[in-house]
Amino acid sequence: MNALEMLKKINAMAEFNRWCGIEVAVVESGVVEIEMPWRSEVGQYAGYLHAGLIGALIDTACGFAAATVAGPHLLAANFSVNCLRPAVGQKFIARARVVKPGKTQVFTACDLFAVDSQGEKLVVNGQTLLTVLAA
C-alpha cells in the first residue's frame, strides 16, 4: 500500500474526520495537504472557523505528514497554533511538512489557508511534535 492509499484509509476510519469532511488531497514523502469544506456546523459565534477545528486540521495534517516517514503509529505529544487572521472561506487547505524526522519523535509544521473566490489566504500556522509508538 502506498502512502496516499494508507492515509486515505486512515482518514476514512476516523469518524471525526468524516464528519468534518476532511479529504486527503496531496501526499509525498514528508508532505501532506488536506482539505475541508466550510459548513456552518464548524463555525464559531461570529461565523469564523472554530479554533477547535483549526487545531484539528493542524493536528491531522501534521500527523499525516509524519506518517509518511515514520508509519501510522503516532501520537501527538505537543502542538501549537498561531491564528494569524480570522479563518473565513469556502474551504480550508492545511499543508503540513516534516521538519525533522526521528526514530522516537517527528517534528512537523503546517500552514492553514482559507480559500474563497479571491484565492487563498494564510490564516493559521502551527507546529506539532509527534511520538512514534511501537507498532
RAZIZI-V944227 format. One record per pair of residues at least 12 apart in sequence whose C-alpha atoms are under 6 Angstrom apart, sorted by sequence separation. I is the first residue (numbers start at 1). J is the second residue. If there is no record, write none. Layout:
# RAZIZI-V944227
i->I j->J
i->I j->J
This chain:
# RAZIZI-V944227
i->23 j->35
i->97 j->109
i->112 j->124
i->22 j->35
i->96 j->109
i->111 j->124
i->112 j->125
i->22 j->36
i->96 j->110
i->111 j->125
i->21 j->36
i->95 j->110
i->110 j->125
i->95 j->111
i->110 j->126
i->94 j->111
i->109 j->126
i->94 j->112
i->109 j->127
i->93 j->112
i->108 j->127
i->93 j->113
i->108 j->128
i->92 j->113
i->92 j->114
i->107 j->129
i->4 j->27
i->92 j->115
i->106 j->129
i->91 j->115
i->106 j->130
i->89 j->114
i->90 j->115
i->105 j->130
i->89 j->115
i->90 j->116
i->105 j->131
i->89 j->116
i->104 j->131
i->105 j->132
i->104 j->132
i->65 j->97
i->32 j->65
i->31 j->65
i->62 j->96
i->30 j->65
i->61 j->96
i->87 j->123
i->30 j->68
i->49 j->87
i->85 j->123
i->29 j->68
i->30 j->69
i->48 j->87
i->84 j->123
i->48 j->88
i->84 j->124
i->83 j->124
i->82 j->124
i->82 j->125
i->82 j->126
i->81 j->126
i->62 j->108
i->80 j->126
i->80 j->127
i->79 j->127
i->79 j->128
i->78 j->128
i->78 j->129
i->38 j->90
i->77 j->129
i->38 j->91
i->77 j->130
i->37 j->91
i->76 j->130
i->36 j->91
i->75 j->130
i->36 j->92
i->75 j->131
i->35 j->92
i->74 j->131
i->35 j->93
i->74 j->132
i->34 j->93
i->74 j->133
i->34 j->94
i->73 j->133
i->33 j->94
i->33 j->95
i->32 j->95
i->32 j->96
i->3 j->68
i->31 j->96
i->31 j->97
i->30 j->97
i->30 j->98
